[in-house]
Each structure stands twice: as structure tokens, then as C-alpha cells.
Amino acid sequence: MITNIHPTAHISPSATIADGAEIGPNVIVGDHSSIGAGTRVMANAVIGPWTQIGENNVIHFGAIVGHDPQDFGYKGEESWTIVGNGNVIREYVTIHRGNRPGTKTMIGSNNLFMAHSHVAHNCELGSNIILVNGALLAGHVVVEDRAIISGNSVVHQFCRIGTFAMMRGLSRSSRDVPPFCIMDDTHTVKALNLVGLKRNGFDQSRIRALKNAFKLLFLSGLNMQNALAEVERSLHITDDVRYLIDFIKSAKRGVCFGRGLIVDVEDKE
């Protein structure tokens, strides 16, 4: 395989570019960084120092991956950005590295970061996640596999976004967003993510168990502690329901609260 590096690219002598990578015009690759085989970095993108990028990623025009954290406490110490395989990072996305010595921002594989989305320092993202245009993650946010954060949504630092959760456009949360749910407005759970669950192979029995738990947790009017106790007392606890319960119990910032009813429109393509 031939590595294609444009003559106008600026590659640090301490950086490593794997065979088969493609580096476009005016790209900057910082000190002690590495770019894996099959990864394509388009014109004017910047790969910061101490950034490890895996294989078969596509980094579009003007994206910045691994730059300094936006934190007054950061003094230029060695910290890292780790990116997996098969990610698509669109125009002008910004991903910042850890804000303290030896810390990391972690990105899994097969994620889509649409234009102008932002991942702040020390975030931990899983795989098969979508950040839509303008979505903003503050520092130390955790996003689990297959979550969707819609356009211009904002997430407060140290929050978690659960697996298969969906934040609707323009929504905002300073609480943890439970797995399998749709969140809207200000940390308000509106419905189960039924379309997302079906598209990912959840059968009716799995969905029915989550519906029953969802109704008690978010629609019953019980406070969360009592609702959790009622779920564990009265319902069949599947693996999915157990995951939802454990996620809520482990929340340090609280979880999004329920308001309104499940409506049929959430179950339509």
C-alpha cells in the first residue's frame, strides 16, 4: 500500500503515518501522533499532538482532532486523544484532548460526527454514535454505544448519555440521559426510542419489557426511588431492564425526568 502525503502537509518528525494513509493539502499532524492505515485526512485538517487515530477513518476539511482543551487549568502537559476505526469526522468538527497530564479523550469506532459538532476534553464515546450538526459535548461526558445526539443539542459536563438514547434537536441536559429513551427540551424524557430499538433488532418481548419499566419510571408520578423499587418488585427484570435500572441507580448528577405520555408517533418510521 502507498502512503499519499501532499507536499504542502506539515508532518511532525515524531509522528507516524501508516502505509495506505492519505494526508491532504495543508494538513498539520502534531508531535507524537499516529494515523492508521486507510485513514484519509482531507485538506486543512489539524491532528494535534499525542493523538492516535486508527484505521479507515475519514477526517474532512478543516476538522481539528486532538487540539488543546478549552480549560484554563491546562498548561500544555502531555495528554491524549484516542480515536478508533471507521469514524467519519465531517467539516470543522473539534475534538480536544485530556485536560490534565496523562488523561485522555476516547472515541470508539464507526461513529459519525457531523459538521461543527464538538467533543470536549476527557469525553468517552463508544461506537456507532451519531453527533448531528452543532451538537456540543462538554468535558468528561460519557456517550454509550448507538446513542444519537441531534442538531444543536448541548450536554453539560460529567453527564452520561445511555445506549440507544436519542436527544432531539435543540435539547439540553445537565442530567444523565437514560438508555433506550428519547429526550427533549431540558432533560425531559418523552418516550422510548422505539424506532431505534426496532431498527437494531429488538424483538417485541424486549420492547414490551422496556415499555412496562418506562411507564413506572417516567409516567407513574412516583419519585424515582419509589419507581425503581416498584419496577424491581412487580416486573419481570430482563437484561435490558436491569441495564436501565443500574444506569439510573449509578447516576451522580440525577437522571432526566418524565413528563407527558407515550404517543403513537414515536413508533412510526
Buried (B, 14 or more C-beta within 10 A) or exposed (E): EEEEBEEEBEBBEEBBBBEBBBBBEBBBBBEBBBBBBBBBBBBBBBBBBBBBBBBBBBBBBBBBBBBBBBBEEBEEEEBBBBBBBBBBBBBBBBBBBBBBEEBBBBBBBBBBBBBBBBBBBBBBBBBBBBBBBBBBBBBBBBBBBBBBBBBBBBBBBBBBBBBBBBBBBEBBBBBBBBBBBBBBBEBBBBBBBBBBBBEEEBEEEBBEBBBBBBBBBBBBEBEBEEBBEBBBEEBEEBEBBEBBBEBBEEBEBEBBBBEEEBEEEBBEE
